[in-house]
């Protein structure tokens, strides 16, 4: 057997994004919980049946019914409506540890979401290539849901 060495870059994943939302913090945080949980869907529009138990130690998992599913992580920290942090393997079913962090602040008449996903492990190349677009899809849905919620509130006033 010939030993192989891997570069640290091959074992890590870093994604950062900033999302500007024209809605208040509370509406944006609520939309984030909905989109990571029951409203989650893949990029082709198919539902992705996710559950997010929004409390410290709560699970984030794909619920396939009848006790079947896929564990994605635990809520490491939550401070409504400004922080959500999750740690776990996420969508990767191999030796990997991820940390996902959402920090929300008031900005420019709305909310700024600062997102970071860091991972360490035997990360497959196809996951590295698709992860940014996957997060962007979720974040766009969060933005649209929060802004639609704000529009409904303004219309009913």
HUJOGI-V329402 format. One record per residue. N is the residue number from 0. NEAR is the number of other ideal C-beta (glycine too) atoms within 8 Angstrom. Layout:
N,NEAR + N,NEAR
This chain:
0,2 + 1,3 + 2,4 + 3,4 + 4,4 + 5,6 + 6,6 + 7,6 + 8,5 + 9,7 + 10,10 + 11,10 + 12,12 + 13,8 + 14,11 + 15,8 + 16,10 + 17,8 + 18,10 + 19,11 + 20,14 + 21,7 + 22,12 + 23,9 + 24,11 + 25,7 + 26,12 + 27,17 + 28,13 + 29,11 + 30,15 + 31,14 + 32,11 + 33,10 + 34,12 + 35,10 + 36,12 + 37,7 + 38,8 + 39,11 + 40,8 + 41,7 + 42,6 + 43,4 + 44,5 + 45,6 + 46,5 + 47,8 + 48,10 + 49,13 + 50,11 + 51,11 + 52,8 + 53,9 + 54,7 + 55,7 + 56,5 + 57,11 + 58,10 + 59,15 + 60,10 + 61,10 + 62,8 + 63,8 + 64,7 + 65,4 + 66,4 + 67,5 + 68,9 + 69,8 + 70,8 + 71,12 + 72,14 + 73,10 + 74,17 + 75,9 + 76,8 + 77,11 + 78,5 + 79,5 + 80,8 + 81,9 + 82,10 + 83,12 + 84,12 + 85,15 + 86,10 + 87,11 + 88,12 + 89,12 + 90,7 + 91,12 + 92,5 + 93,8 + 94,4 + 95,12 + 96,9 + 97,15 + 98,12 + 99,12 + 100,12 + 101,11 + 102,8 + 103,14 + 104,9 + 105,7 + 106,8 + 107,5 + 108,4 + 109,12 + 110,14 + 111,13 + 112,16 + 113,11 + 114,14 + 115,10 + 116,15 + 117,10 + 118,14 + 119,8 + 120,10 + 121,7 + 122,13 + 123,8 + 124,6 + 125,6 + 126,11 + 127,9 + 128,6 + 129,8 + 130,11 + 131,8 + 132,8 + 133,9 + 134,12 + 135,9 + 136,10 + 137,11 + 138,12 + 139,8 + 140,11 + 141,15 + 142,12 + 143,8 + 144,12 + 145,16 + 146,11 + 147,8 + 148,12 + 149,12 + 150,8 + 151,8 + 152,9 + 153,7 + 154,6 + 155,5 + 156,4
